[in-house]
Amino acid sequence: MFYLQARKVNKTLLKNIKIFETKTQKILNSSVLIKGEFIEDIFYGHTPPINCNLVDLKGYIAFPGFIDSHTHFKLKLEDNKFNSDDFISGSKSCISGGITTFIDFTDGDYIDCEKDLNKRIKEAKGSLCDYSFHFVLKNLKGKKDIDYRFKILNDIGAKSVKIFTTYKNRGLMSDEESMCFILQNAAKFDKVVLIHAESDSIINYNLCDNKYIKKISYHNIIRNEFSEVYEISKILKLNEKFRAKIYFVHISSAKSLEVINKYKESGFEVYAETCPQYILFDESIYKRKDNYLYTFTPPVRTLKNRIDMINNLKNFDVIASDSCAFNIEDKIKFKDNLQKIPMGVASTQLLFPILYTYGVKTKKIGFDRLISLLSANPANIFKLKNKGGLGKKFYADISIFSLDESFIVNHNNLSHKSDYSVYDGIKLYGKLKYLFLRGRLIFKEGKISNDFKGKFIC
C-alpha cells in the first residue's frame, strides 16, 4: 500500500500537482522533488528527467502540511480521568485531516516546567505525526515563582506559555499582578503568551442569579460576549507597558477581533485565533434538546456575530481546532449541570474542509490566506523551523487534496475517539488523498501508515 517507503531511491517526484504560488498568486501546474526529509526543488511547467520514485497526482492540489496549534489530547481531568482522544487517536485525526504537526499543552503540574514537558513527551511517544507543546502556567505564587519558571522555560528552549484569566477555583487563573510578571518575563525572553481571555469576575457576577447556574441553555449568558471583549481590552491595555507577544486563543466574538486589530494597527505584536465551532454555529444550538453535546468554552454567540466572524476570517491570524473529544456518556451524565459538564468537542480532522468550504468556496478568503491561517502563520509565530511552507529547505510536509470531492460528516468515519460529532450531517468539500510527513508517505487514499512515528519539535 505505502509503496514509496519500500523503494531504495532517496528521491520522490510528485508530478502534475497543482500548487498555489504565492509570488504570482496563481494556481500553477508543478512537480515537487523530495529528497530525504526535505523539498529539494519545485518545477513549474517542464520537469527534467530525474532518477526517482514517481507519483502522478494529476487533478489534485498540494498545500504545506497543516499545523493545528491548539489541541487537547489525553487531557487530564478530575479523578485521574482523561478525555476521549489520546495521542494515537489524536494524531490519526490530524493525519486524516492533512495536519502534519500539532501543538498541545503541558499539564502545568510542576514548577519545574521541564518535568512537565518530559511527562507529556513520554505520553505522546506513539504519535503518528509531529508535535510540540505550549507550557501551561498555573498555581502561580508571585514574582520569584514566575521568574524561576521563565528561567527554566528559556533554558529548555520553550517558545510559548499558556495562561487563563478565569477558572480561579481550579488554580488556573492568573490575577493581574501575576499577569504583569508574566508579560514582563515574556517580553524579556521573547516568549509568546497564549491567553484564554474571559473575565472571571463577570462570569461569577452572572452566576449570582441562581437560575443560570446549571442550565446548558444559559451557557452563552453566563460566559457572555462582554466577559471576553472586556478581558481582552484590559490585557491589551496592560501590555502597553510590557509589549509582550500575545496570542488570544479561541476568539468567539467579532468585537474581540476588532479590539485586537486596533492594537495590531498601533504596532503591537498580538495574534487572534478562532476555531471551527465559531464559524459554523450560533446560540441557537443551546435551544436544542441535545444542547449538552454542544458544550465548549467560550460559547458561541448570536447569528449576526457568526456572520461577522465568517466575513472577518481574513483578519484572523490562525484557525486552530481547540479539539477536545468526549463521548456522549461523558456529556449526558451532566446534561442538567452546566458547572460540571466537560467542555470540548472533536474538531481536528475537519479543520481544513471547514475552512475551505466556509472560507475559500464562499470567497471570504483566498488560498493565500488559507495557507497563512493553517500553515505559515502558526509555523512562524511558534518558530517551527522548516515547517509551514512549500519550497526549498522546507520539510516535505505536504497535504494533497481533491477539492472537488465533497462528503457528509459522519462521526463513524472520523479518527477521533468520540461516538458523536457536532458536525454530523454537514456537507463539506475537500478530501485528503495523500499526506507526506518529512518526506514519508503516511496517508494514501483513506489509509494511515503505522510504520512511521512523529517526533517532538522543539
Sequence and secondary structure as in RCSB ss.txt:
>XXXX:A:sequence
MFYLQARKVNKTLLKNIKIFETKTQKILNSSVLIKGEFIEDIFYGHTPPINCNLVDLKGYIAFPGFIDSHTHFKL
KLEDNKFNSDDFISGSKSCISGGITTFIDFTDGDYIDCEKDLNKRIKEAKGSLCDYSFHFVLKNLKGKKDIDYRF
KILNDIGAKSVKIFTTYKNRGLMSDEESMCFILQNAAKFDKVVLIHAESDSIINYNLCDNKYIKKISYHNIIRNE
FSEVYEISKILKLNEKFRAKIYFVHISSAKSLEVINKYKESGFEVYAETCPQYILFDESIYKRKDNYLYTFTPPV
RTLKNRIDMINNLKNFDVIASDSCAFNIEDKIKFKDNLQKIPMGVASTQLLFPILYTYGVKTKKIGFDRLISLLS
ANPANIFKLKNKGGLGKKFYADISIFSLDESFIVNHNNLSHKSDYSVYDGIKLYGKLKYLFLRGRLIFKEGKISN
DFKGKFIC
>XXXX:A:secstr
  GGGG   SEEEEEEEEEEETTTTEEEEEEEEEETTEEEEEEES     SSEEEE TT EEEE EEE  B SS 
B GGG B S  HHHHHHHHHHTTEEEEEEE     SSHHHHHHHHHHHTTT SSEEEEEEE  S  SHHHHHHHH
HHHHHTT  EEEEESS GGGT B  HHHHHHHHHHHHHHT EEEEE   HHHHHHHHTSGGGSS GGGHHHHT H
HHHHHHHHHHHHHTTTT  EEEE S   HHHHHHHHHHHHTT  EEEEE HHHHH  GGGGGSTTGGGG  SS  
  HHHHHHHHHTGGG SEE   B    HHHHHTTTT TTTS      GGGHHHHHIIIIITTTSS HHHHHIIII
IHHHHHTT TT S  STTSB  EEEEEEEEEEE  GGGSSSS S  TTTT EEEEEEEEEEETTEEEEETTEE S
S    B  
